[in-house]
Structure formats: C-alpha cells, structure tokens
Amino acid sequence: MANTLFIGKVYHRFDQLPSTNDHAAELIAKSTPPEGTVIRAASQTAGRGQFGSRWESAAGKNLTLSVILYPDWLEAGAQFHLSMATALALHDTVYSIVQNLPDESLLKAGEPSTVYRLPSTVHRPPSTVKIKWPNDLYLGDRKAAGILIQNSLSGAHLQSSILGIGLNVNQPEFDPSLPNPGS
C-alpha cells in the first residue's frame, strides 16, 4: 500500500487503455471511487492533451496516469488553483529526480546506460525544469510532461476532478507532425 495520505491508496494498473482519463470518468459515472484513486496504463491508444490534441505514448515508455479527486470545497471560479497545484507538484517531483540523474557525459565509454538520464544538452536546474502554464512541463526546451484536468461541477463548486498526467520518461522519438513533441 502506498505511503500517502490518500492518493494512490487505491491503484488500478492496466497494460493498455484508450485513455486513463476516460477510464476514470467511467468509474465516476458507475460508482464513487475513493478519493485519490489512481488509474495507470503502460500504454494509451487514445491519450489526449488540451483542446483534444493527441498525446503520443509508446507502450511501456512513459508514465500515463489519472487521479480522481473530489474537491467540493473549491469554487468553480478558482479551479485553476487545482491546475497550479498539480503543475507545481509535478515540477517539484521531476526537479528532485533530475537533480540525481547522471548526464550522458558522465557515463563511461562502454558502460550500459541507465534508463533514466539527462541528455548532455540539458543544463542542470534551476533553468532545466520549467512549467509552461497552464499544463506543460519542460526539460530544457523539450516537452517532458502534460497535464489534462477534467472537472465536473455541482452548483458553484467542483464536484469531481480527474487529474491526467503524461510524463515522457524513455521515449526517444515522437511523431514529427505533433507540435513540440516530447523529450
């Protein structure tokens, strides 16, 4: 069980889903999953970003997940605060990981490379990890993650929120037709 207050206490992992956000929405429509339920897929066949744009995710190469929340205390007019909190949490998490990664220039010739490493063209923080508001995270000049939040309203407050996160972990090539593909 996750060592967390509530996010990830319930964790559903799938080899493949069309979209983790869509699956989360289906769960909410059928029942009331516990707050903090995480839906993760090793591969998404119909992942998407803002405004319906396609989110490319090669099987097993990225971290794609959605978290179900019930922020009924948050007024609809303040829903951007949820987006800010999500982006800042993702930034801080990635920043702390990047601090401990060797870059390619630190790997010895002939040494097997680690799965997670920074390209030598990316400079170390503070300039490395940046948020492009409202929903993108960059490592240097390459998109590293995207956030897609779907909210349901009840009156003047949020009723439920699905926080979708796609983190490009180990996918070296992307569809060149996508605007600013990942890192």
N, C-alpha and C positions, 0 to 999 in steps of 0.2 A: 504494500500500500504506500502511496505517495506521502512523503513527509511535508505536508502542506495543510493549510487551514481548511480549504475546500476544493480548490482547483486540482483536478486530477485524481480525486478520491474515487471517482467512477471514470474508467478509462476504457474506451472501445477502440480496438485496433483492427484495421482491415488491410488486406493485401491490395485491394483496389476498390475505389468508389468513383462514381461520376464526380461528386463534389462533397467535401466534408461539410460545407455549409448547408447544402441541400439535405444531407442526411440528418444533420442537427435539426433543421426545420421540420423534417418528417417526424422526428422523435417528439418535438414540442407539440406538433399537431395531434399526435396519438395519445400522449400522456404528459406528465410533468416530470421530466428527468431531473435528478438532483442538480442544484446549482453547482457549477464547476465541472460538470460532465465534459470530458474531452473525447472528441472523435478524431482519430488519426488514421490516415491512409498512406501506405507505401507508394501508392500511385493514384492519381486522379485523372480520369479521362475527360472531364468537362469542368476543370477548375477555371475560375474566372477572377478577374480583378474588378476595379472600379468601372462603372458605366458599362458593364457586361463584357469588358475586354477579356481575351483569353489569357489564362495563366498556364504557361507550359511547365510541365513537371515530369521529367523522365522517371520511369519506375525505379524505386529504391535509391534515387539520387538526391532527394530533397526531403525536407520536413514539412508536411502539409497537415494542418490540424485546425479544428474548430473547438471553441469553448462556449458552453451555454451558461449565461448569467441571467439573473432576474433583478436588475437594478431599478426596482419600482420606486425607489426614493429619488431617482434622478428625473428632473423635469425634462420634457421633450426638447425645450429650447436650449438645454445645456448638454445635449447628447454628444457634442464634440469633446466634452471632458473625458468621456469614455474612450474616444479615439486617441486623445492626447495621452491618457494613462497607458493605453495599450502600446502606442508607439514608443513612449519613454521606457516602458518595461522591456520591450524587445530590444531597444537601443542599448540599455544597460546590460542586458544578458549577452548580446553579441559582443559588445565592447569588452566585457570581462573575459570572454573566450578568446577574442583576438589578441588580447594582451599576452596570452600564454602560448601562442602559436609560433612555431619557427617559420621564417620566410624561406623561400626557395634557396636563397643564397647561403642559408645556414645548414642546408643538407649536404652531406659529404658525397662526393662522386661515387656512384655505385651503390649508395645506401638506398634501401627501399624507402620511398616517400610515404609519409603518413597520409591518411585520408584527408585530414583537415590541415591545410597550410595556407599561408598567405602568399599570393604572387609577389615577387620581389618588386614589382611596380607599385604596389600599395604601400604607402608610408604608414608608419605607426601612428596611433592616436596622439593628440586629440583630433587631428583632421581626418582620420581614416573612416570612422563610423559616423554617418550623418543621417538625420531624418529629413526627408523631403515631405513636408506636410501636404496633405494630412495622413498619407498612408504608405509611404515607401521608405525603405531603409537602404542606404548605400554604403558600400565599402569602396573608398576612393571614388571613382567615377562610374562604378558598376552597381547596378541594382542587385541587392542581396536579399531583399525580402519585401513582401507586400502584405497589407492588412485590408481585409474586407469585413466591415461590420454591418450586420443586418439587424435592425431594431423593429420591434412591434410595440405599438403604443396602446395605452389604455387611458383615455381621457388626456390629461395634460402631462402624464408621466410615461416613462418607458415601462413596458410590461416584461419583455424578454429581449435579450440581445445575444446574437451569435457572433463571436469574435473569430474570424477566419484569418489564419496566418500561414503564409507560404514562405519558407526560408530556403533559398538556394544554397545547398550545402556542398554538393560534389557533382554538379552538372557542368561540364566544361563547354558544351556547345548548345546553342539555342536557335530557334527558328529565326533567321535573319529578317523576316518580314515583321517581326514584333518590334514595337518601339522600345528602344533601350532595353534589350534583353538582359538577363541576369548575369551574375558573376560566377 
